[in-house]
Amino acid sequence: MADLLGMGLSHAPMFQFPDENMSDILRRFMKSPRLPENMREVHQWPEPMQAEWGDDEGLNSARKHREIAINGFRRLRAEIDAFNPDVVLIWGDDQYENFKEDIVPPFCVYIYDQLECFPYKSSAVINSPVNVWGQPEDKAVSVRGHREAAHHLARELTLNNFDVCYSYKPHHHPGLAHAFMRTLVYLDYDQRGFAYPIIPFHVNCYGSDLIAKRAITNFADGELAPPAPTPQRCFDLGVEVGRILQESRWRAVVIGSSSWSHAFLTRKHHGLYPDVVSDRKRLKELESGRHSEWRNLAPDTLTDAGQHEFLNWLCLAGAMADRKAEVVAYAETYIFNSDKIFTLFQP
């Protein structure tokens, strides 16, 4: 039996950019024509949101938010180094990067040997050529895959009635989608290098919202694209992945990568701030060892809270169903798009 280390973290784009840019996502949505006029006025925001914004448009709050998150990444990286895995599996989502109208799989195991990636390019939501490391946008970074372990995983999942897709090369995106690439960049925030081979494991978290938000496919009134896989299916897949890896010869780290509620996905808040109340509820469940209950969450519960990407954590919760979580850090926010949680499940 091989050892298995579990962790949950965020791949939020703002940590790649200077503190001054961390409020750019909120500034962008304040200009949206769909935002009610009264919500453009700061005094109409929830009081905690006004306090975070302050008199400097969130600059001081940005520094505090970053500090919590980066300390979380550093702690998790230290745990990875101490564990010294043979492979690191990352459950992450694709936001119209590698998968588009021609194919959107519910799950996909990437069976890669190596990829050349460009992690320092500016983000679609934060358009700044400057990053916190001072790296040029065109700098290439080689990322190692683990072809043998990924092939074994896809094979065993299929034989055990999880008909996952698999891919030997990128489709539309030349490197790794940002969920995977930023996970690696942030786990190497101090730029020491990340030599561990990885298995990127795609989860279609955005479901019906993926194509519709791009406004490329013409939908009839009321028509929706097919949904994301259910919480139950993601959890059960995580259970099976955990079993397969533990029965293999590879020491593995499994990572659920995403923030929880996202402001731009929380329709009831007009895309302005995340569902902090719902995230606090999920956090209490995690802290009390009740993350197995997430299997029973209704899909509508997650989409109402803007917790679409929580499906990555549901896979993690399945793999770690019998373990108690240590919450390493919690960065709550109303103005930086999403709440970030950093969690560790020891072997």
N, C-alpha and C positions, 0 to 999 in steps of 0.2 A: 504493500500500500504506500502510495506517494503522499507527501504532505501537501496541504492546500491552505494558502493564506488568502483571505478575502478583504476587500476594501471598497469603499464608495467615496467618490469625489466629484468635482465639477470640472467642466471644460469651458467655462464662461469666457468669451473672447476678451472682455475688458482688461484682464490681468496682463495681457500682452502689451498694453499701451500705457502711456503715462497717466498719472492720477487725473490730470486735467481733461483727459478724454473719457474717463469712466462714466460720466453722465451723458455721453453723446447719444446713447440709445433712447434715454428719456427725452432729450432735446428733440430728437427726430420724431418721436410720437406726439410731442406737443404741437407739432406742425401738421399732423394728420388732419385732412378735411373731415374725417369721420369722428374726430374727438368733439364731444359737446363743448360749446363755447365756455360754459362755466368752469369746465375742468382745465381750461388753459390758465386759470387764475390760481396762483399758489395758495391763497387763503381758503380755497374750496377743497383743497386736498385733505386727506386724513392727517390729524395732528402729528403722528410720528413721521409722516412723510415730509411735512413742513419743517420739522425739526432737523431731519437729515439734510434737507436742501439748504437750510440755514441762510446766511447772508452772503455765502460764497459759491452758491450753486453746487453744493455737495462736495467741494474740494477737500475739506477737512474730514468729512465722512468717508470719502474715497480712500484716504490714507489709512484710516482705521479698518475699513472693509478689506483692503488689500492685505494688511498685516495679519488679520485673522486667517485669511485664506492661504497666504503663503506659508505661514507657520504650519497649517494643516498639510499642505503639500510636502513640506520638508520632513514632517514627522512620518508621513506615509513612505516617502522615499527611503528614509533611514530604516524602516521596517523591511522594505524590499531588499535593501542591501544586506541586512542582517540575515534575511531568509535565503538569499542567493538562489533565486529560482532558475529552473531550466527554461521556463517559458512564462510569459505574462499574457493572459487573455483579457481583452477589453470589450465589454458590451457597450456599444455606442450607436448613435442614430445618424442617419444620413438626411441632410436638409437640401434635397434637390441638387446634390453634388455628383455622386456616382450613379444614382438611380433616378431616372426621369420617366417620361411618358411611355417609353418602350418596354420598361420592366421595373416593377417595384416589388421585390420579394419581401415576405414577412420577416424572414431571417436569412442571413447569408454568412457563411464561414469563408474568410479570405485565406486562401492557401498560397501564400507568397513566400518567395525566397528572400527578396530584397527589393526595396523601392527607393527611388530618389524623390524626396519630398521638399517642398518649399514652405516651411512653417512660418516664415517671417513676413509674408505678404500681408498687406492691409486687409482688414476685415470688411465684409459687405455692410456691416452695421456700424463699424467705427472706421471711418475712412481717413486713416492717418498713416503716413509712410514711416513714422517713427515708432520704434518699439523699445521696451525698457532695457533691452540688452545691447542696443546700439548696433544690431546686426543688419546688414543690407537685405533688402527685400528679395533679391535674387539668389541668396545663399542656399545651396542645396544641402540637405541632410540625408544621409543614408539610414534607412530603417530596416533592420533585419526581421524577417519572418521566421516561422518554424514550420516548414512545409510538412515534415513527417508528423508532428503532433497535430497540426491542423487537419491533415488528411485522415489521421486516425479518428479524430473527434467527429468529423463529418460522416465517416463511415459508420462509426458506432451509433451515432444519433439516428441515422437512417435505419439501421438494423433494429433499433429499439423504438421504431414508429414515430420518430420526429423527422419528417421529410424536409430537412433544411436545404436551402440552396448552397452552392459553393462556387468560388471563383478563383481562377488561377492568374488573372490579370485584371487591372482596373478597367472600368467600362467608360463612363463619361469623364471621370475625374482622373488626372494623370498621377496623383499620389494618393495619400490618405485623406478622407473627409476630415473636417475640422474636429469632430468629436474624438477621433483617435489621435490625430496629430497634436492637438493642444493638450490632451492627457499626457502625452510623452514630454512635450515641451515644459509643462508645469511641474511634472515629476523631476525634471532636470532644470528647475528654475535657476540654480546656481551654476549652470553651464559646465557641469563636470563630465557630461556624456551619459548616454543611456544605452548600454551594450546588450541588455537582455532581449532575446528574440521575442516577438509578440505574435498573437493571433487576434487580429481584429474580427469582431463578431457583430455584424450589423443586425439591428432591431428596427423594424419600421415603426417608430414611435409616433410619427405624425399622421399616419393613416389617412383619413378623409381630408385632412387639412393640407397634405403635402402638395398635391397638384393644384388644388383650388386656390391656394394662396399665391401661386405663381401666375394665375390668370392667363394661362396659355391654352389649356383645354377649354373648349366651350361647353359648359354644363347647362342643361336645361334648368328652368326654375325649380328649386327644391331638390335637384339631383346632387348626390354626394358620391365621391369616389369610395371604394371599399375601405373598411375601417382597419385600424391597427390590430395586431393580435391581442387577445384578451389578457388581462392580468393573470388569470388562471393558467393560460397557455405559457406565458412568459415565466411564471413561477415554476411550473412543472418542467419546462425546458432547463431552467437553472438547476433544479434537482438532478436531472439526468446528466448535465454537463459536469456537475460536481462529482457525481458517482464515477463517471468515465475517467476523469482526471485523477481521482484518488486511486483508482484501480490500475492506472498506467504507471510507467516508470519515471515520469517527469514530475519533478517538484514544480508546482504551478502557483502563480498569483492570479486570482480572478478579480476583475475590477468592474463595478457598475459606474459608468461615467455619465453624469449629468447633474445640473442643478435641479431643483424640484420645481415649484410653480414658477412659470415665466410670465412676466407682465404682458408681453405682446400676444400671448396666447389666452389671457384671462379676459374674455369678452365682457363679463359683468363689470369689470373695472376699466372698460374702454381701452385696454391695452396699456394702461398707464402704470399700474403697480401690481405685483404678484399677490396671490392669495396666501398671505402670511398666516392667517388663522388655520387654514387647512394644512400648511406645512408644519405648524406647531403640533397639530394633532398627529401627523405621521411621525414626527420626531419623538413624541411621548411613547408611541407604540414601539418605535425602535429601541428607545432607552429601556423600556420595560420588558424587552425580549419577546414582543408580540408581533414581530415582522412576518411571521407565518400567516397572520391574519390578512396580510395584504393580498394574498391569493384570492380572497373573496371580494375584493373591491370591484365595484361596477365600473365599466369603461366610462360611463357618463360622469361618474364622480371625479375621475381624473381629468377629463376634458373640461368640465365646469371650473376646476381649480387651476387650469393651465398647467397641469402636471403631466403633459403628454410624454415627456422624456423620462418620467418616473418608471416607465417600463424597463429601462436599463437596470434600475435598482431592483425591480421585481425579479429579474433573472438572478441577480446577486443574492436576493433574499432566499430564493429557492436553493441555491448552492450552499447557503449558510443557514438553512432552516433550523438546524439543531444547535446553533451557536449563539452566544450572547455578544452583542455589539458593544464596542467602546466608541462613544462619540468623541472624536478627537477635537473637532472644532465645528462651530455653527455661526455662519455669517448671515445674520438676518438683515433684510433691507426692504425699503419701499421704492428707492430711486435707482438702484443698480440692477434692474430687470429681473433678478432671481435670487432666491435664498440658496446659499451654498452649505452643504453638509459634508463633513469628512469623518469617515467611519472605518473602524478596523475590526476584523474578525480574526482572532488568533487561531493557529492550528490546534 
